Amino acid sequence: MKATRTALMCAAASIAWAGAAGAAEHQDVSACLITKTDTNPFFVKMREGASEKADELGIALKTFAGRVDGDTETQIAAVETCIADGASGILITASDTAGIVPSLQRAKDAGLLVIALDTPLNPADAADATFATDNYLAGQLIGQWAAAKMGDAAADARIAMLDLAVSQPTVGVLRDQGFLDGFGIDVGDPNKWGDEEDPRIVGHDVTAGNEEGGRTAMENLLSRDPEINLVYTINEPAAAGAYEALQAMGAGGDVTIVSVDGGCPGVQNVADGVIGATSQQYPLRMASLGIEAIAQYAKDGTIPQPTEGKDFFDTGVALVTDEPVDGVDSISVEEGLELCWG
């Protein structure tokens, strides 16, 4: 089955406020964007979306980023700077979704609107709103696809789980547990990974969301079980590293890798056979809508509302593969390349 382009592009269209206010109206409004890093193409595109919308609306935007994924100290310092500067709102992808909460509460107490982008806080209501991919659904889609592709062999799968960080940020938990659920594995406590008892899971290791981390984590799990034939990865840079490790072991062609992101390099890796399928998300849309929300909040105090039936504003997701399977909606690599980022 195919997901239509119209459905994808309209997924975030029914927002509860008007974002087309004139630039002059917001000339005294300022906003902050705080990302996990400034190198991952996902966050580069997020910064692009925020900057474009801020320029359009006449909002002063300051951007901050951790030095590496997991650098909470730098993010905390950025929050304090935004409070001191009198910003109207903060958009943040938190590295430590619980550890950052006290700082963000100080921001809220100071009157700033706090919006989590992509990664829900822990607890989620520590943010005034969350604009994100449905990360659980993103995981489910690649899990369902992998199970259907493997067919009867799924019962004997040997699965490597390449996660984000030992702190288990919410985005990593949601994708991991969604994948396992989609594949048909009992996840145990859905609020954390690693407590599953299914013998098909070889183990979990962490990647820091980058290529080097993916390579090292894959090497570690291959040393535990060289018969791994299915690899879940938190994102496409980690998937690229995992593929390098598999190639070095002579196992690249016999292992299916699935991932989440939808960046142009990752979608190209689907085209090249490195990744079997990936769930595509839309970071530019997240950040752009976040800036609109801050503008509206500064104007009249409006708090953005979640998508009906969810506790966050869903900015859309689509499975990208050139090997579609029955029962799982997907778009082609060609379509994914037209919608990709980075």
Summary of the structure (lengths in Angstrom):
residues: 342
radius of gyration: 19.7
end to end distance: 26.7
largest distance: 61.9
contacts: 1313
relative contact order: 0.17
helix: 44%
strand: 18%
